[in-house]
């Protein structure tokens, strides 16, 4: 009976005095399980939804007359996936950001193509007869339609994006020309000059109509497909150059990218104490040794992208209590952290921004 009572007490202890760190660690798994169950339930509901009909065979519902129902499309799923990867890339950095951006752009282009094809295949709708007249009232000139405002907006967006991208820090030995900004500025100037030319032609035609009394019929312009394709190619080439993809940066080597300045395996010149390098959201050094009872320094190199910040805090052996805190530094920078004296023993150094096993190491004080 005593053994049974002890077993019941131990079972009740897990609920009365839980291990909060273990419970917090499994919260993401619980949330993922709930989301997975909800998605499975939603998929089941969509698979079995439909109007009630007699018999076992399911009848496809028909829309009422005059109501057009678009066909199925995977574009929303691709767009949502691209958005999720883009947001994940903004947090984690690396190739995930560009993969999400590429997938999102392709999904939106595909979605637009599906919408245009669906629009072109709509059944003609009976409308009231259009009023046909000889032209606008005397003294009123109607300008022709134009794609210039759209082209100017696209060029402005590309220029602002290039200005933002050119603000990212670059290694001093490989400072690249902001080619995206230059190409975007040239494209914007081209669009504005074309708009000015169209306005001049409109003015000439209007002045001619005032003299002759005859207004030339307006012509709808064609889609500027070749212009947009040429812009995309130029901006893609400029981006590949400015971001150091083609040609590779001077620090790139075959089979991977070499660390940024100061991110070599040995301590940097003038750096006191051991060195820790953070790269791809992980510490390349997992164990440090420092003398007991004396102050020490650690040279910390953040070799992740500029948007990813890290630090190096000293914690108790269980990793729960911070003994010595340090400020964070942005990616592509480095700093020398000074720490107070510690008693002999084993401690933990960890990044407070990313407290994960990959960014956790052992500090041996002896």
Helices and strands as residue ranges (DSSP letters): H 2-16, H 20-48, H 75-92, H 95-120, H 148-165, G 172-174, H 179-212, H 225-242, E 252-253, E 256-257, E 275-278, E 287-290, E 296-302, E 313-315, E 322-324, E 333-339, E 345-350, G 357-359, E 360-365
